[in-house]
Amino acid sequence: MTQQLSKHRHISFTAHYTGYIWYQMGISHPALATKKGKTLAALVHPIESWAEKYVGGSMRTTLKQRHSMLDSHLKKLIEQHPDLQVLEIACGLSPRGWWFRQHYPEISYRELDLPDMAATKQAALQQIESHSDDVLSLDLFTGAFASAFQIFDQKRPLVIISEGLINYFEKPLLQQLIQAIAHYGQDFQTLHYLTDIYPEPTQNKLATIIWNSSRLLKWMSRSAFSFHFKTPAEVEHFFQEAGFHQVEVLQPKQFFEHTALENKQQHLGDLVWMIQASNQ
Ligand SMILES: C[S@@+](CC[C@H](N)C(=O)[O-])C[C@H]1O[C@@H](n2cnc3c(N)ncnc32)[C@H](O)[C@@H]1O
């Protein structure tokens, strides 16, 4: 039977790129590093090095920041809830699921992506995990998304994770996605949502270059890639509107350099932030 798919799918070359960067960073497995990813990483390398020198950060630097902030928060959640269940949506070729299943065998960790990427990921995982569950194969913007929640136990806490996903959609569609997560997860013992987000680069001295690069990404991925928020307060309000009661934005300068935030309107100048939301 052909699977129902929405028109809100961006092409997944970026997942091959990030998948290869995770491998280069030494946190992944060769089975999750594709030839396509290697070629893309080699192509982008000179631009990334230039940006690191002149812009003070690159795509690559933000990948490291977002990935380690998300990992660190997931570890904290597991410490609080040893019976945690995890659903990583738009998992691409990220090593996170594989790593957490190895290190925390007591949690239940499932991954989800569009059919082609889900099949690629599953084939890779089958080479490196002895009992890997199927990677869920579905489109987040179809009714099928509800079925992904049904495989978990509502009496246990659930965390949804997304990384490198939410800037690819226009704001109304993003609201729809976050509302769906809050709604489908409402009967779980507790529901958490961890995600990264690229805010509007208002503080950076080379903001125009970053804007132009984002337009290139939008065109290349045939998506609606955009920046939605300028302040943590805007993010909090947006997530609360979607049904999450507690929302916290974490900026890399707070996380890595312990810079104190003066107020919720303060954008510290980082290119990527992390959001932790819960329905408690
Ligand atoms: C930029 S990649 C990020 C992959 C991974 N999370 C990472 O950080 O390496 C975005 C992922 O979103 C997936 N995706 C895009 N649209 C989707 C949709 N409508 N439903 C499910 N997944 C989608 C793509 O297939 C791709 O794997």
The ligand as a Gaussian input file, in Angstrom:
#p B3LYP/6-31G(d) Opt

LIG

0 1
 C       18.190000      18.460000       8.438000
 S       17.727000      16.784000       8.556000
 C       18.127000      16.500000      10.263000
 C       18.408000      15.056000      10.552000
 C       18.873000      14.745000      11.986000
 N       17.861000      15.118000      12.952000
 C       20.185000      15.415000      12.304000
 O       20.201000      16.388000      13.078000
 O       21.219000      14.967000      11.789000
 C       15.959000      16.866000       8.550000
 C       15.247000      15.517000       8.545000
 O       13.831000      15.792000       8.545000
 C       13.183000      14.798000       7.787000
 N       11.855000      15.324000       7.376000
 C       11.595000      16.371000       6.568000
 N       10.266000      16.556000       6.406000
 C        9.657000      15.591000       7.147000
 C        8.289000      15.230000       7.362000
 N        7.299000      15.910000       6.799000
 N        8.025000      14.149000       8.158000
 C        9.056000      13.435000       8.736000
 N       10.368000      13.744000       8.574000
 C       10.662000      14.799000       7.774000
 C       14.133000      14.585000       6.599000
 O       13.912000      13.354000       5.956000
 C       15.505000      14.666000       7.316000
 O       15.960000      13.399000       7.709000

